Amino acid sequence: MQKQLGLWIDHRKAVLITLADGTESSREIISGLEKRPRFADNPRAKLPDKKNMAVNEDTRDRQFENQLEKFYMEVFSQIKDSSAIWIIGPGEAKCELEKFIKDHGQGSRLVGIEPSDKLSLKQLASKVRQYFNVKR
């Protein structure tokens, strides 16, 4: 069975469109992440504690990276049995997922990676069918 998968991803969610045996299915995976946390100096503090601020920022960055790793693992668990994987998305997440897939020995299944703005589910499904040259 040939299972082709188109995947739109950003850090907040992944939308998977699967084409297999003449059927089409979709699935959405929510990461639970918000935008990457950034610390700003407290404008009310006379002398901000730069050392604590750096430690706190490192801790939050590690937490963000750990959550991102869990998100990519969940996405990977849903796509690893696909024979062809096409990844699109607006930012860094598509390239990070590409690296994750390659690091887990499945790079040969990647058929493309492209930038894309947000798409509705209908637009994404149409784009995936077009990419894999599948008629509805």
C-alpha positions in Angstrom: 0.0 0.0 0.0 1.4 3.4 -1.0 0.6 6.0 1.6 1.3 9.6 0.6 1.3 12.4 3.2 1.2 16.1 2.9 1.9 18.0 6.1 1.5 21.7 7.0 3.3 22.6 10.2 4.2 25.5 12.4 5.1 25.5 16.1 1.5 25.6 17.2 0.0 22.8 15.1 0.4 20.2 12.3 -2.2 19.3 9.8 -1.8 16.0 8.1 -3.5 15.0 4.8 -3.1 11.3 4.0 -3.8 9.8 0.6 -3.9 6.0 0.5 -5.8 3.5 -1.7 -8.1 6.1 -3.2 -9.1 7.5 0.2 -8.2 10.8 1.8 -8.1 11.6 5.5 -7.0 14.5 7.6 -5.7 14.9 11.2 -4.7 17.9 13.2 -2.1 17.8 16.0 -1.9 20.7 18.4 1.4 21.4 20.0 0.2 23.3 23.1 3.1 25.7 22.5 2.7 29.5 22.3 5.3 31.7 20.7 8.8 31.1 21.9 9.2 32.8 25.3 11.4 35.8 25.5 12.5 37.7 28.6 12.5 41.5 28.7 14.2 43.6 31.4 11.7 44.7 34.0 11.3 48.4 33.5 10.3 48.9 37.2 13.5 47.2 38.5 16.3 49.6 39.3 19.0 47.0 38.9 17.8 43.8 37.2 19.5 40.6 38.3 21.1 39.7 34.9 22.5 36.4 36.3 19.0 35.1 37.4 17.4 36.5 34.2 19.9 34.4 32.1 19.3 31.3 34.2 15.5 31.7 33.9 15.7 32.3 30.2 17.9 29.2 29.7 15.4 27.1 31.7 12.4 28.4 29.7 14.3 27.8 26.4 15.0 24.2 27.5 11.3 23.7 28.5 10.3 25.1 25.1 12.8 22.8 23.3 11.5 19.8 25.3 7.9 20.5 24.4 8.8 21.0 20.8 10.6 17.6 20.8 7.4 15.9 22.2 5.4 17.7 19.5 7.7 16.5 16.7 7.7 13.0 18.2 3.9 12.9 18.1 3.8 14.1 14.5 6.6 11.6 13.6 4.6 8.7 15.1 1.7 9.6 12.8 3.8 9.9 9.6 6.5 7.2 9.9 4.5 4.6 8.0 4.0 6.9 5.0 5.9 6.1 1.8 6.2 9.7 0.7 6.1 12.8 2.9 5.8 16.4 1.7 6.2 19.1 4.3 5.0 22.7 3.9 4.7 25.6 6.4 5.4 29.2 7.1 8.4 29.2 9.4 11.2 27.2 11.0 9.1 24.2 12.1 9.1 22.6 8.7 12.9 22.5 8.6 13.1 21.4 12.2 10.7 18.5 11.5 12.7 17.6 8.4 15.9 17.4 10.5 13.9 15.3 13.1 12.7 12.9 10.4 16.2 12.5 9.0 17.7 12.1 12.5 15.3 9.2 13.0 16.4 7.4 9.8 13.4 8.2 7.7 14.9 10.9 5.4 14.5 8.8 2.3 10.7 9.2 2.6 10.9 13.0 2.3 9.9 14.1 -1.2 9.9 17.8 -0.7 9.8 20.8 1.7 8.3 24.1 0.7 7.3 27.4 2.3 3.6 28.1 2.6 1.2 30.5 4.2 -1.7 29.3 6.3 -4.2 27.3 4.4 -7.7 26.1 5.1 -8.1 22.3 5.4 -9.8 22.3 2.0 -7.0 24.3 0.4 -4.4 22.1 2.0 -6.1 18.9 0.8 -6.3 20.3 -2.7 -2.7 21.3 -2.7 -1.6 17.8 -1.4 -3.7 16.1 -4.1 -2.1 18.4 -6.7 1.4 17.8 -5.4 1.0 14.0 -5.6 -1.0 14.2 -8.8 -4.0 12.4 -7.3 -7.4 13.1 -8.8 -10.4 13.2 -6.5 
